[in-house]
């Protein structure tokens, strides 16, 4: 390997091939990620169209469902509410 500025340039064909294979694998992973993101967008749109649940709420519900952290999210919102009331001197009903 040779050094060029701040990066080491591989000189062996085995290293270059390993790096190229890694790039191909990463690129394939990015392609799958993009496809999954498109699928999520399509599902959100379908739910909004059919059940009239706005995408922003469905997205939040899906994240909570995926992480199974409803209690944590609920507590965080309660904490934010208390903090807001304290900081702004406003009691929310």
C-alpha positions in Angstrom: 0.0 0.0 0.0 1.1 3.5 -0.7 0.1 6.7 1.1 -1.5 9.6 -0.8 -2.2 12.7 1.3 -4.5 11.3 4.1 -5.5 8.0 2.6 -3.7 4.7 2.0 -3.9 3.5 -1.6 -4.0 -0.3 -1.9 -1.4 -1.7 -4.2 -2.1 -5.4 -4.1 -4.8 -6.7 -6.5 -6.3 -8.8 -3.6 -6.8 -5.6 -1.5 -8.3 -3.7 -4.5 -10.6 -6.6 -5.2 -11.7 -6.9 -1.6 -12.5 -3.2 -1.5 -14.4 -3.3 -4.8 -16.4 -6.3 -3.5 -17.2 -4.3 -0.3 -18.3 -1.4 -2.4 -20.6 -3.6 -4.4 -22.1 -5.1 -1.3 -22.6 -1.7 0.3 -24.2 -0.4 -2.9 -26.6 -3.4 -3.0 -27.5 -2.7 0.6 -28.3 0.9 -0.2 -30.5 -0.3 -3.1 -32.4 -2.5 -0.7 -32.8 0.3 1.8 -34.1 2.7 -0.9 -36.6 0.0 -1.9 -37.8 -0.5 1.7 -38.2 3.3 2.1 -40.3 3.4 -1.0 -42.5 0.6 0.3 -43.0 2.4 3.6 -44.0 5.6 1.7 -46.5 3.6 -0.4 -48.0 1.9 2.7 -48.3 5.3 4.5 -50.0 6.8 1.5 -52.4 3.8 1.2 -53.4 4.1 4.9 -53.9 7.8 4.5 -56.1 7.3 1.4 -58.1 4.4 2.8 -58.3 5.0 6.6 -57.7 8.8 6.6 -54.9 8.5 9.1 -52.3 11.2 8.3 -48.9 9.9 7.3 -47.1 11.7 10.1 -49.2 10.0 12.7 -49.0 6.6 11.1 -45.2 7.0 10.8 -45.0 7.7 14.5 -47.2 4.8 15.4 -45.2 2.5 13.2 -41.9 3.6 14.9 -43.4 3.1 18.4 -44.8 -0.3 17.3 -41.5 -1.4 15.9 -39.5 -0.3 18.9 -42.2 -1.5 21.3 -41.6 1.6 23.4 -45.0 3.1 23.9 -44.5 3.6 27.7 -41.2 5.4 27.1 -42.7 7.7 24.5 -45.7 8.5 26.7 -43.4 9.3 29.6 -41.2 11.5 27.4 -44.2 13.4 26.2 -45.4 13.9 29.8 -41.9 15.2 30.7 -41.9 17.6 27.8 -45.3 18.8 28.8 -44.2 19.5 32.3 -41.1 21.2 31.2 -43.0 23.4 28.8 -45.5 24.4 31.5 -42.7 25.2 33.9 -40.6 27.2 31.4 -43.5 29.2 29.9 -45.5 29.5 33.1 -48.5 28.1 31.4 -50.7 25.3 32.7 -52.1 23.3 29.7 -55.5 21.7 30.2 
